[in-house]
Amino acid sequence: MKLVFPTMEYKEKAMDYIKEFHEVLVACNKENVASAGVIKNCGGVLKDEFFSETYQEMTQMYCISCYK
């Protein structure tokens, strides 16, 4: 399942949705330093790095724990 919230106005809705899970996996292009920074600031921990055949690019997979 892939969730995409295109604008910041959906941030609260996305955070409420995420709280229902134990952990969330989030992926971004390895070259997208800004997205990786946001993910890390939300507690994301790098779990995997792989070449995506679909997007033809290196992809990083982060895990965000929803337990505090």
N, C-alpha and C positions, 0 to 999 in steps of 0.2 A: 504494500500500500504506500502510495506517495502522496503526501499532503503538501500543498503549495498555498501560501497565503501571500498574494501579490503586493499588498501595501501595508504600511504600518497601522492602518486603522483596524486591521484584523489581529494585531499583536495580542490584545487581551483575550480574544476568543481562542487564539492558538494556545496561549499559556494555560487557559482553563482546560482545554482539551488534553494537553500534554500531562497535566496533573493526574489524569486518570490512569496513567501507566507507571510501571516500575522503572522502566528505562526507555530511552528513545534513541534510535540510531539516526544520525544525520550525516549526509554526504555532501561534499563540495569538491570542485575542481582544485587540484593541488596548487595551481597558480593563483587561485582566488584567495589572496592573503586576508582581505577584509572579511570575507565570510568565515574563514578559519578563526580569525580573531574573535568574532562575535560568538561563535560556537564555543571556543575555549573560555570566554568570559562568562558563559552560561554554565560552566562546569564540564564542558565536553573534554573527553579523553580520547586521544587517537587510538583506534583499535586496529585499523587495517589501511593499507595503501595498495591500490591495484590499478591496472589498466582497464578502463571501461571500453569494451568492444562497441557498445551502443553509442557512446559519445566520442569515441576515439581520443580519449585523454586520460591522464593520470587522475585518479579519484582518491580522496581521503575519506574514510569512514570514522566518525566519532560517536562515542556513547555518552549520553547525558543521563545520569542517575536522577530519578525523581524523588528519591528518599533524601531527607535532610537530617 
